[in-house]
């Protein structure tokens, strides 16, 4: 099993390797001590298509958000009062655009470090005439720290993050105690943190981390996974994986 080459959603969605998390490990410098950041994504930008480049040039001013030290006012950003949900690592944006189209009464903020994915989502926003999505092309940890107010989100989604399946790389997995504690600070009481993975050992890791997090309760019951809710789109890669007998595990935890 250890040497078996297994291709799953995480392999097919090349642009899903997203986000970093902080560790307490210091990096010594001659004069200053700095935090050492272990990245949970491999930044391979790839080539922008002509259409993606055009979308970035023409649509980013309307739908793109920049990172500074001023927290967002969601009402000002979206010009309305509505529940706001963040998705970390939206890949090429198809699922996020589908959710936004299906749920026009919800505001969505997507975070993605890969520019081709950002360009692809901007094209979808334009094609579907969506007004309820905004985008950060930035590290999610910095976005959360600098731009997302505390106790403000109705939900946060993390779908099919890089599983870092080799044991020596498990420290790079995004779902770690410090990360989930950080997420809890930005969720409203009753807000949901929804994760999904197609790697069983990562699902078990997620369950262990979340079950030990005091700020959450498992909406499905102790140590139980949740059937895929209707609002999470079923991707073609997930459908292919199901035909091949691969499992997918959803975990939904509520902030208490």
C-alpha positions as CSV (number, residue, x, y, z in Angstrom):
1,X,0.0,0.0,0.0
2,X,2.9,2.4,0.8
3,X,4.4,2.0,-2.6
4,X,1.1,2.1,-4.5
5,X,0.7,5.1,-6.9
6,X,-2.8,6.4,-6.4
7,X,-4.3,9.2,-8.4
8,X,-7.1,11.1,-6.8
9,X,-8.8,14.5,-7.0
10,X,-5.8,16.1,-5.5
11,X,-3.6,15.0,-8.4
12,X,-6.1,16.0,-11.1
13,X,-6.8,19.5,-9.8
14,X,-3.4,20.9,-10.3
15,X,-4.2,24.3,-8.8
16,X,-5.6,23.1,-5.5
17,X,-2.4,23.3,-3.5
18,X,-3.3,26.2,-1.4
19,X,-2.6,28.2,1.8
20,X,0.1,28.2,4.4
21,X,0.0,27.8,8.2
22,X,2.2,29.2,10.9
23,X,4.4,27.2,13.2
24,X,6.0,28.2,16.5
25,X,9.5,27.2,15.1
26,X,11.7,30.3,15.1
27,X,14.1,31.0,12.3
28,X,17.2,32.6,13.7
29,X,18.6,35.6,12.0
30,X,21.6,37.7,12.8
31,X,19.6,40.5,14.5
32,X,16.0,39.4,14.6
33,X,14.0,36.3,15.3
34,X,11.4,35.5,12.7
35,X,8.7,32.9,12.5
36,X,9.4,30.1,10.1
37,X,6.5,29.3,7.8
38,X,5.9,25.8,6.5
39,X,4.0,26.1,3.2
40,X,1.2,23.7,2.5
41,X,1.2,24.5,-1.1
42,X,3.6,24.1,-4.0
43,X,3.5,27.4,-5.9
44,X,3.5,26.3,-9.6
45,X,1.8,29.1,-11.4
46,X,1.7,27.6,-14.9
47,X,0.9,29.6,-17.9
48,X,-1.9,32.0,-18.1
49,X,-4.1,31.6,-21.1
50,X,-4.9,34.6,-23.2
51,X,-8.5,34.5,-21.9
52,X,-7.3,34.3,-18.2
53,X,-4.9,37.1,-18.7
54,X,-7.6,39.3,-20.3
55,X,-10.0,38.5,-17.4
56,X,-7.3,39.5,-14.8
57,X,-6.7,42.7,-16.6
58,X,-10.3,43.7,-17.1
59,X,-12.2,42.1,-14.2
60,X,-9.8,42.2,-11.3
61,X,-10.5,45.9,-10.4
62,X,-14.1,45.0,-9.9
63,X,-13.9,41.6,-8.2
64,X,-10.4,41.4,-6.8
65,X,-9.4,42.3,-3.2
66,X,-6.0,43.4,-2.0
67,X,-4.3,42.6,1.3
68,X,-3.5,45.4,3.7
69,X,-4.0,45.9,7.4
70,X,-7.6,47.2,7.1
71,X,-10.3,44.5,7.9
72,X,-13.0,44.2,5.3
73,X,-16.5,45.6,5.8
74,X,-18.6,43.0,4.0
75,X,-21.5,45.3,3.7
76,X,-19.4,47.8,1.9
77,X,-17.6,45.2,-0.3
78,X,-20.8,43.5,-1.5
79,X,-23.1,46.5,-1.1
80,X,-25.6,44.5,0.9
81,X,-26.1,42.6,4.2
82,X,-25.8,38.8,3.7
83,X,-24.1,35.8,5.2
84,X,-20.5,35.6,4.0
85,X,-18.6,32.3,3.3
86,X,-14.9,32.0,2.5
87,X,-13.5,29.2,0.4
88,X,-9.7,28.5,0.8
89,X,-8.2,27.1,-2.4
90,X,-10.8,27.3,-5.0
91,X,-8.6,25.9,-7.8
92,X,-10.1,26.8,-11.2
93,X,-13.2,28.2,-9.5
94,X,-15.9,26.0,-11.1
95,X,-17.3,24.8,-7.8
96,X,-17.2,28.2,-6.2
97,X,-19.0,29.8,-9.2
98,X,-21.6,27.1,-9.1
99,X,-22.3,27.6,-5.4
100,X,-22.5,31.4,-5.9
101,X,-24.9,31.0,-8.8
102,X,-27.1,28.5,-6.9
103,X,-27.1,30.6,-3.7
104,X,-27.4,34.3,-4.8
105,X,-28.4,35.3,-1.2
106,X,-24.9,34.4,0.1
107,X,-21.7,36.3,-0.3
108,X,-18.6,34.3,-1.2
109,X,-14.9,35.2,-0.8
110,X,-12.5,32.9,-2.6
111,X,-8.8,32.7,-1.8
112,X,-6.3,31.2,-4.3
113,X,-2.6,31.7,-4.7
114,X,-2.5,30.5,-8.3
115,X,-3.1,33.2,-10.9
116,X,-4.5,30.9,-13.7
117,X,-7.2,29.7,-11.3
118,X,-8.0,33.3,-10.4
119,X,-8.2,34.2,-14.1
120,X,-10.5,31.2,-14.7
121,X,-12.9,32.2,-11.9
122,X,-13.0,35.8,-13.1
123,X,-14.1,34.4,-16.6
124,X,-16.8,32.4,-14.9
125,X,-18.0,35.3,-12.9
126,X,-18.4,37.3,-16.1
127,X,-20.0,34.5,-18.0
128,X,-22.6,33.8,-15.3
129,X,-23.1,37.5,-14.4
130,X,-22.3,36.8,-10.8
131,X,-22.1,39.7,-8.3
132,X,-21.7,37.8,-5.0
133,X,-18.1,36.7,-5.3
134,X,-14.9,38.5,-4.5
135,X,-11.4,37.1,-4.8
136,X,-8.0,37.3,-3.0
137,X,-4.9,36.1,-5.0
138,X,-2.9,35.8,-1.8
139,X,-1.8,33.5,1.0
140,X,-4.9,32.6,3.0
141,X,-3.2,32.9,6.4
142,X,-2.4,36.6,5.8
143,X,-5.9,37.2,4.4
144,X,-7.5,35.8,7.5
145,X,-5.2,37.7,9.8
146,X,-5.4,41.0,8.0
147,X,-8.7,41.2,6.2
148,X,-11.3,38.9,7.7
149,X,-12.9,40.3,10.9
150,X,-13.3,38.1,13.9
151,X,-16.7,36.5,14.5
152,X,-17.8,37.5,11.0
153,X,-18.2,34.4,8.8
154,X,-21.2,32.1,8.3
155,X,-18.8,29.4,7.0
156,X,-15.4,28.5,5.7
157,X,-14.8,25.8,3.1
158,X,-11.7,23.8,2.5
159,X,-12.3,21.3,-0.3
160,X,-9.7,18.7,-1.3
161,X,-6.5,20.4,0.0
162,X,-3.2,18.9,-0.9
163,X,-3.0,15.7,1.1
164,X,0.8,15.6,1.3
165,X,0.4,11.8,1.4
166,X,4.0,10.9,2.2
167,X,4.5,10.6,5.9
168,X,7.5,12.9,6.0
169,X,5.3,15.6,4.4
170,X,2.4,15.4,6.8
171,X,3.7,18.5,8.7
172,X,2.7,20.4,5.5
173,X,-1.0,19.6,5.8
174,X,-3.1,22.7,6.3
175,X,-5.4,21.2,8.9
176,X,-3.4,21.5,12.1
177,X,-4.4,22.5,15.6
178,X,-3.2,26.1,15.2
179,X,-4.9,26.5,11.9
180,X,-8.3,25.3,13.1
181,X,-8.1,27.5,16.2
182,X,-7.4,30.5,13.9
183,X,-10.4,29.6,11.7
184,X,-12.7,29.5,14.8
185,X,-11.8,33.1,15.7
186,X,-13.3,34.2,12.3
187,X,-16.4,32.1,12.4
188,X,-19.6,33.4,14.0
189,X,-21.0,31.2,16.8
190,X,-22.9,28.6,14.9
191,X,-20.7,29.1,11.8
192,X,-19.5,26.0,10.0
193,X,-16.0,24.8,9.0
194,X,-16.5,22.3,6.1
195,X,-13.7,20.1,4.9
196,X,-13.6,17.4,2.3
197,X,-10.8,15.1,1.2
198,X,-10.4,11.9,-0.9
199,X,-7.5,10.6,1.1
200,X,-8.7,8.4,4.0
201,X,-5.7,8.9,6.2
202,X,-6.0,12.7,5.8
203,X,-9.7,12.4,6.7
204,X,-8.7,10.6,9.9
205,X,-6.1,13.3,10.6
206,X,-8.7,16.0,10.1
207,X,-11.1,14.1,12.4
208,X,-8.5,13.8,15.1
209,X,-7.5,17.5,15.0
210,X,-11.1,18.7,14.9
211,X,-12.3,16.4,17.6
212,X,-9.6,17.8,19.9
213,X,-10.5,21.4,19.1
214,X,-12.5,22.8,22.0
215,X,-14.2,25.6,19.9
216,X,-16.1,23.1,17.7
217,X,-18.7,20.4,17.7
218,X,-19.1,17.7,15.0
219,X,-22.5,18.3,13.4
220,X,-22.7,14.6,12.4
221,X,-21.9,13.3,15.9
222,X,-18.7,12.1,17.6
223,X,-16.2,10.8,15.1
224,X,-18.8,10.7,12.3
225,X,-18.4,11.9,8.8
226,X,-21.1,13.8,7.0
227,X,-22.7,12.8,3.7
228,X,-21.9,15.3,0.9
229,X,-24.4,18.2,1.4
230,X,-26.2,19.4,-1.7
231,X,-24.4,22.8,-1.7
232,X,-21.0,21.2,-2.3
233,X,-20.8,20.5,-6.1
234,X,-19.9,17.1,-7.2
235,X,-16.9,17.5,-9.5
236,X,-16.2,15.2,-12.5
237,X,-13.0,14.0,-10.8
238,X,-15.0,13.0,-7.7
239,X,-17.5,11.2,-9.9
240,X,-14.6,9.4,-11.6
241,X,-13.1,8.5,-8.3
242,X,-16.4,7.1,-7.1
243,X,-16.6,4.9,-10.2
244,X,-13.1,3.6,-9.4
245,X,-14.1,2.9,-5.8
246,X,-12.3,5.8,-4.2
247,X,-14.0,7.3,-1.1
248,X,-14.6,11.0,-0.3
249,X,-15.0,12.2,3.3
250,X,-16.8,15.4,4.4
251,X,-16.4,16.8,7.8
252,X,-18.6,19.7,9.0
253,X,-17.8,21.2,12.4
254,X,-19.8,24.0,14.0
255,X,-18.2,26.7,16.1
256,X,-19.6,26.7,19.6
